[in-house]
Amino acid sequence: MKRQYQYCRFFCYLQYNKSMSKKFSIFILLFFLVINSHAQEFQAKVTVNASRINTTVDKKIFTTLQTQLINFLNSRKWTNDQYNDNEKIQCNFLLNLQSIVEPNVYRATLIIQAARPVFNTSYQTALVNFQDQDFTFKYIEYQPVEFSDNRVQGTDALVGNLTAVLAYYVNIILGLDYDSFAPKGGDVYYQKALNIVNNAPEGSNISGWQAFDGLRNRFWLAENLTNSRNNIVHDVIYSYYRSGLDKMYDSEKEARSNILQSLMQLQAFNKEVPNTMIVQFLLQARATEFIGIFKNGTSDEKSKAVEILSLLDVANASHYKDELR
């Protein structure tokens, strides 16, 4: 699987980078095949928004935090695989500080966005577009920003929660990215995310890690992605990206048919196992992409797409009907 993933990912990114000459592309390919690179996986941007925090706190602290988080995400090696610079996963983390719970302890929301290029195009398709509303952490300027797979708790639960949450979403992003290039390719990273859930920091101000914290949280996302009952979801992810979007340039009709089939599978799963978090997680902020895919489809394809999407993505049902009629 790893080799298949590396080849698929490399060629997808090679096609995405149109500026490469043919000769240089061949050189890079040979380099990729023979050199054991240890380049990191992410090109992550982090923004810490502290506009709601009162003026008695030195805002320089949050600039330091932002820099430390960027280094944490981009400098750490998260996998054992090879990544060239143009293959790095592009993602954004927007940390919106809401209030001060106690000195040096902040309640926040975290928006996570990640994308990957579509083969042979300049288009970036979303992997993750999600807002975590249960994020409380402790930060003192220049404190070490570290994470250990074997010791998530740390000496201070609220300090440990800062990197535990980020590491959790890093593994979710990796899992989805690997799934999009190889069948069930992301399993190891979903398991890592589940391990973080199982060893998550605990405290009176910490939430989002337990089943009883709600129906749309870190626990349920990891559970949905690792539960064997939901295996069809991984097939849907692969077929949507690799058999669907990645084929749109060379064979639009076949690609659209594969995407429609993947949506039918997702709808069948949703009927069998209703109200899972993963279905809405995968559909989040994707209405415009769906409309673009089916806009040039046949009347039957449009009709079927509207029928399925109106059931899966109820909030955008009228939008689908207006745009795909």
C-alpha positions in Angstrom: 0.0 0.0 0.0 2.8 2.4 0.9 4.4 2.1 -2.5 1.1 2.5 -4.3 0.3 5.6 -2.2 3.7 7.2 -2.9 3.5 6.7 -6.6 -0.1 8.0 -6.8 0.6 11.0 -4.6 3.8 11.8 -6.4 2.3 11.8 -9.9 -0.7 13.7 -8.7 1.5 16.5 -7.3 3.8 16.3 -10.4 0.8 17.0 -12.6 -0.4 19.7 -10.3 2.9 21.6 -10.5 2.6 22.7 -14.2 5.7 24.8 -14.0 8.1 21.8 -14.1 9.8 21.0 -17.4 9.7 17.5 -18.7 13.4 17.0 -18.1 13.3 18.3 -14.6 10.2 16.1 -13.9 12.2 13.0 -14.9 15.1 14.0 -12.7 12.8 14.5 -9.8 11.1 11.2 -10.4 14.5 9.4 -10.4 15.5 11.3 -7.2 12.2 10.3 -5.6 12.8 6.6 -6.4 16.3 6.3 -5.2 16.7 8.8 -2.3 15.3 8.1 1.1 14.1 11.5 2.0 12.9 12.5 5.4 11.1 15.7 4.5 8.1 16.6 6.8 4.6 16.1 5.6 2.9 19.4 6.2 2.8 22.9 4.8 0.6 24.2 7.6 -0.5 27.7 8.4 -1.6 28.6 11.9 -3.4 31.7 12.9 -4.1 32.6 16.5 -6.9 35.1 16.8 -6.9 36.8 20.2 -9.2 39.7 19.5 -11.7 38.6 22.2 -9.0 38.5 24.9 -8.9 41.5 27.1 -6.1 44.1 26.8 -4.6 43.2 30.2 -2.9 40.2 28.5 0.2 40.9 26.5 -0.8 40.0 22.9 2.8 39.1 22.1 2.2 35.9 23.9 -0.2 34.8 21.2 2.3 35.7 18.4 4.8 33.4 20.2 2.2 30.7 20.5 1.4 30.9 16.8 5.1 30.6 15.8 5.5 27.6 18.1 2.5 25.8 16.7 3.6 26.4 13.1 7.0 24.9 14.0 5.3 22.0 15.8 3.2 21.0 12.8 5.7 21.6 10.1 9.0 20.4 11.7 7.8 17.2 13.3 8.0 13.9 11.2 4.5 12.4 11.4 4.9 9.4 9.1 7.7 7.0 7.9 7.0 7.9 4.2 8.8 10.2 1.8 7.5 13.6 1.0 9.0 16.0 -1.5 8.4 19.7 -1.0 5.7 19.9 -3.6 3.9 16.9 -2.1 3.4 18.4 1.4 -0.2 18.6 2.6 -1.5 22.1 2.6 -3.6 22.9 5.7 -4.8 25.7 7.9 -5.5 25.8 11.6 -7.4 28.9 12.9 -7.4 29.1 16.7 -10.0 31.6 17.8 -9.5 32.4 21.5 -12.9 33.0 23.1 -12.1 33.7 26.8 -9.7 33.2 29.7 -10.9 30.5 32.0 -8.2 31.1 34.6 -4.7 32.6 34.4 -2.9 31.2 31.3 -5.9 28.9 30.5 -7.9 29.7 27.3 -11.2 28.5 25.9 -11.1 28.5 22.1 -12.6 27.1 18.9 -10.3 25.5 16.3 -11.1 25.5 12.6 -9.2 22.8 10.6 -8.9 22.9 6.9 -6.8 20.7 4.6 -6.8 20.0 0.9 -5.1 18.0 -1.8 -4.7 18.7 -5.5 -6.8 16.9 -8.2 -4.7 15.0 -10.8 -3.8 17.0 -13.9 -5.5 20.2 -12.7 -4.8 23.2 -10.6 -7.8 22.5 -8.4 -7.5 21.8 -4.7 -10.2 19.7 -3.2 -11.0 19.7 0.5 -10.0 16.8 2.8 -11.1 18.5 6.0 -13.2 21.6 6.7 -14.3 21.3 10.3 -14.7 23.4 13.5 -13.9 22.0 16.9 -15.8 24.0 19.5 -14.5 22.2 22.6 -10.9 23.3 22.9 -9.5 24.5 26.2 -5.7 24.6 26.9 -3.0 26.1 29.1 -0.2 28.1 27.6 2.6 30.1 29.2 4.9 31.9 26.7 7.8 29.8 25.5 6.6 26.7 27.2 7.7 23.6 25.3 5.2 22.5 22.6 5.7 18.8 22.5 3.8 15.6 21.9 4.6 11.9 22.6 2.6 9.1 21.0 3.3 7.0 24.1 2.5 9.6 26.7 -0.3 11.9 25.8 -1.3 13.0 29.3 1.8 14.9 30.2 2.4 16.5 33.7 -0.4 19.1 33.2 -3.6 18.0 31.5 -4.4 21.4 30.1 -0.9 21.9 28.7 -1.0 18.4 27.2 -4.4 19.2 25.6 -2.9 21.8 23.4 -0.7 19.4 21.4 -3.0 16.4 21.8 -5.8 18.1 19.9 -3.4 19.3 17.2 -1.8 15.8 16.9 -5.2 14.2 16.7 -6.3 16.3 13.7 -2.9 15.8 12.0 -3.6 12.1 12.1 -7.2 12.5 10.8 -5.9 14.6 7.9 -3.2 12.0 7.2 -5.7 9.2 7.3 -8.1 11.0 4.8 -5.2 11.9 2.5 -3.9 8.3 2.4 -7.4 7.0 2.0 -7.8 9.3 -1.0 -4.8 7.7 -2.8 -5.0 4.0 -1.8 -7.9 1.8 -0.7 -8.1 1.9 3.1 -4.7 3.6 3.1 -5.3 5.7 6.1 -6.0 3.0 8.7 -2.8 3.4 10.6 -3.4 7.1 11.1 -7.0 6.7 12.2 -5.7 4.2 14.8 -3.2 6.8 16.0 -6.0 9.3 16.3 -8.0 6.8 18.3 -5.0 6.1 20.5 -4.8 9.8 21.3 -8.5 9.7 22.2 -8.0 6.7 24.5 -5.1 8.4 26.3 -6.5 12.0 26.1 -5.9 14.5 28.9 -8.6 14.6 31.5 -9.7 17.6 33.6 -12.7 19.7 34.6 -12.2 22.1 31.7 -11.4 19.5 29.1 -14.0 18.1 26.8 -14.5 16.6 23.3 -12.7 13.3 24.0 -15.5 11.3 25.5 -18.6 9.7 24.0 -20.8 11.6 26.5 -19.4 15.0 25.5 -21.8 15.1 22.5 -22.5 13.4 19.2 -20.0 15.5 17.1 -16.7 15.4 18.7 -13.2 13.9 18.6 -14.3 10.6 20.1 -17.1 10.0 17.6 -15.0 11.0 14.6 -12.2 8.6 15.5 -14.8 5.9 16.4 -16.6 6.3 13.1 -13.3 6.0 11.1 -12.0 2.9 13.0 -15.2 0.9 13.5 -15.2 -2.0 11.0 -19.0 -1.6 10.7 -18.2 1.5 8.7 -15.7 0.1 6.3 -17.7 1.2 3.3 -16.9 4.8 4.2 -13.3 4.2 3.3 -14.3 2.8 -0.1 -16.4 5.9 -0.6 -13.4 8.2 0.2 -11.1 6.4 -2.2 -13.7 6.2 -5.1 -14.7 9.8 -4.7 -11.1 11.2 -4.9 -9.1 8.7 -6.9 -11.7 7.1 -9.1 -13.7 10.3 -9.4 -12.0 13.6 -9.1 -8.6 12.4 -10.3 -10.2 11.1 -13.5 -12.2 14.2 -14.3 -9.6 15.6 -16.7 -9.1 12.5 -18.7 -12.5 10.9 -18.6 -15.2 13.2 -17.2 -18.1 10.9 -17.9 -16.5 7.9 -16.2 -15.4 10.1 -13.3 -18.8 11.6 -12.8 -20.4 8.1 -12.9 -17.9 6.9 -10.2 -18.6 9.9 -8.0 -22.3 9.3 -8.3 -21.8 5.6 -7.4 -19.8 6.7 -4.3 -22.6 9.0 -3.2 -25.1 6.1 -3.6 -22.9 4.0 -1.4 -22.7 6.7 1.2 -26.5 7.1 1.1 -27.0 3.3 1.5 -24.6 3.5 4.5 -26.5 6.4 6.0 -29.7 4.5 5.8 -28.2 1.5 7.5 -26.3 3.4 10.1 -28.1 6.8 10.5 -26.8 9.9 12.3 -23.1 9.1 12.2 -20.7 12.0 12.5 -18.6 10.9 9.6 -21.2 11.4 6.9 -21.7 15.1 7.7 -18.0 15.5 8.3 -17.2 14.3 4.7 -20.0 16.5 3.2 -19.0 19.7 5.1 -18.6 22.7 2.8 -18.7 20.6 -0.3 -21.9 21.8 -2.0 -20.2 24.0 -4.5 -17.9 21.1 -5.5 -20.8 18.7 -6.0 -22.7 21.2 -8.1 -19.6 21.8 -10.3 -19.2 18.0 -10.8 -22.8 17.4 -11.9 -23.5 20.7 -13.7 -22.5 19.2 -17.0 -24.0 15.8 -16.3 -27.0 14.2 -18.0 -30.5 14.9 -16.9 -30.6 11.5 -15.2 -27.3 12.1 -13.4 -28.5 15.5 -12.2 -31.8 14.1 -11.0 -30.1 11.3 -9.2 -27.5 13.6 -7.6 -30.2 16.0 -6.4 -32.1 13.1 -4.9 -29.2 11.7 -3.0 -27.5 15.0 -2.0 -30.8 16.5 -0.8 -31.1 13.6 1.7 -27.4 13.5 2.7 -26.9 17.3 2.9 -30.3 18.6 3.9 -29.0 22.1 4.6 -28.2 22.6 1.0 -31.1 20.7 -0.6 -32.7 23.8 -2.1 -29.3 24.9 -3.5 -28.9 21.5 -5.3 -32.4 21.7 -6.7 -31.9 25.2 -8.0 -28.5 24.6 -9.6 -29.0 21.1 -11.0 -32.5 21.2 -12.3 
